Amino acid sequence: MSGFPLAPTESLGHDEFTSLVVSLPRPVCVYDDRRRLVLTNPALADLVGYRLDEFDRVDLAGLMHPSDAPRWFGLVGGVLDTGTAQAGYARVRHKNGNWLWAHGVASTFTSADGRFVVLVWQDRTDEIWDNPRLLDTAEVASLDAVRSRAVIEQAKGALMLVYSVSADAAFDLLTWRSQQTNTKIRVIAEQLVLAFGDEIHTPTSFRDRFDALLLTAHQRRRR
């Protein structure tokens, strides 16, 4: 699955990264690691029919079909969590009022200034009209992404419990093992969750104490 047409690097600073994105011939938008839109390029303005000076005032989130927006914002988070590229279709409103079927590929990119999600878009409206089953394939891919994210959350929970660390620290541990072993984070997470259930047996006293916490959780207040 092709995404941003450059391998992740630590050498690009803010100006170089911005210049690269702006110069790309394909429509691109960039999110930071807090899922905030930080950068677009002129080709994206062309995709939806706006002049560049108009595009600065356009609410990009408002251009996306309300039924598709939650999935795409979740996809950005999923790419950040898994570190793997994801893709799908979304309806985007053109300036003339028509809806485009846009195909987007989201992938992570690391520059000297931090970690980003880069979304590369392509107008696939004609293909969708000719072959609507493409959307069925996209829906399957979307479900796979949801399952992948769920198992990563399970693995993070296990690490948080065992090591008493934050969610971010738990994900850093998964990322570290993924990089050290050249294994996808999803695969590391799946194997960890399976092994945790098969090989980690908590003492009865621990389960009894946790039972008490579960039964009294509704009575507790954050201090």
N, C-alpha and C positions, 0 to 999 in steps of 0.2 A: 504494500500500500504506500504510494508516494505522497509525501506531504510537503513540508518546507524544503525547497531544492538546495539545501546545504546541510552538511553534517554539523551537529552541535560542536561548539568551540568555546574556549575561554578567551579568545584573542580579540573578539569584536567588542568595542566600546559602544556607548549610546549613539554617537553620531554615525558610526559605521553601520550599526545595526539598522538605524532609522533610514539611512540612505539606501541600504540594500532592499528593505521592504518597499520603500517608495518607488524604486526603480523596477520592481518586478512587473512583468507584463500581465500576470494573472491577478484577479481580485484577491486581496489579502486583508485580514484584520488580525490584530495581535492582542492577547489578554495577558495580564501579569499573573503572578501566583496567588493573587486574591480574587481572581476572576473578573478584574476590571478591564474594560476596553481601553487600551492605551495608544493604539496606532492603527491607521488604515492607509490604503494607498489609492492613487488616482484610478486605477483599474476597477476598484470596488465601486467608486462613484459612477463610472461608465456602465457598470453592470446594471445599476438601478436607475439610470437615466438622468443623473444629476451632473451639473457642472461642478468643478472642484470647489469654487467659492460658495456654492449653495450647500455642498455636502457637509461642510463644517457645522452647519446648523441643523442637520438632520438627526433625529433620534433613531439610531440604528436598531435598537431593541424594538421600536415601534413598527419597523418595516417588516418584521417577521410575523408570520401568521400566529395568532394566539395559541392555536393548538400545537404548534411546533416549537415555540420558544422554550417551554420548560425542558423539553428533551435536549435542546441544544445547549442550554446553560448547564444542564447536568452533564452533558458530554464534555464540556470544558473541564469541569471538576473531575470527571473520570480520567481524562488524559493526565491531569496533574497527579492523581492518585496512583495510576498504574504505570505511568511513564511510557505507555504504548500508544501508537496512532489509532484513531478511531474515525469513522466516516458515516455519512448518512445524507438524507435529503431533507430540505426544508422549503416551505413556500415563502417567497420574499416579494414584497409589493414594489413594482416598478413605479416611477414617477407618473406614468400615464394611467395608473390605476390597475393595470393587469398584474396577475400573480405569476411569478416565475418559479419554476422548480429548480432550485439551486442545489448542487451536490457539493458538500464540504468535506475536506480532509483536515483533521486537527492533529497536530503533533507537537511535541515539546521541543524547545530550543533553548540552549543555555548560552548566554553571552557573558561578557565580563561584568555586566550590570545585574545579572540575575537570571531567573528561569521564567520562560514565557510559553504560552500556548499559541501557536500560529495556525490560523484557519485559512486554507486556500480554497476558494470557491470557483465553481464553473456552472454556467447556465446549461442545464440539461432538459429544458422544457420540451423541446421537440422530441427527444428520446423518450420521455415519460409518456407523452401523448401517443407515441407509436408503440410503446411497450410498457404498459402500466405495471406489469409484474416486477419491474425493477424495484418498485416500492416495497413489494413483499420481501425481496432479498434484503433491502435496507432495514426492514423491521426485524428480521431475524438477527442481523448484525447488531441492532440496537439492544435486543434482548440478551445477546451474548455479552455485550458490554456491561449491562446491568448485573448479570451473574458474576462477571469478573470482579466488578467493584464490590459486590456483596462479600465474596470470599476474602478479599483483601481487608475489608472492614472486620471480618471475623478474626483474621490473623493479627491485625492491629490490636484488637481487644484482648487476645491471649497474651501478647507481648506486654500490654499495659498492665494486665493483672499480675503477671509473673515478675516483671521488673519494676513495677510501680513507676512507669514513665508516662509522659504525655502522648497524645495521639500523634503529634508531629514527630516525637522521638521514636515512637514505634514504627512509623513509616520510614524514617531514616534507617532504622535497623534492617527493614526489608529491602530497601534500596541498596544498602551496603552489601548484603548477601547476594542480591541480584547481580551487582557489578562484579563482586569477587568471583562468582561462579559462572558468569555469563549465562544466566538463566532468567527468563522473564519473571517479573515480580508476581504475576498471577500464578505461575507454576510454583514458586517458592511458597506463596500463601496457601495454595491448595494442599501441598504436601505437609505444611506445618499444621494446618487445621486437622487433617486426617491423622497425623501422628499424635497430635495433642489429645484427640479423643481416644486413641488406641493405647497410648503409652504413659500418659500422665494420669495418675490416680490420686485424687485428693483424699486426705485423711477424713475419717468420719467426723472428727471434731470441727474441721474446717467447714464441712457441709452443714453441720448443725448450726454453726454460727451464721453461715450465709442464709440458711432457712429463716433464722430470726430476723436478719436484715430485710429479706424479701417480704416477710409478713408485716413488718413495721415501717416499710419505706414510705407509705402514705402519711405517716404521722411525723416524719422527720422534716426539719426545716434547714435550709442552707444557712450556715453560720456566717 
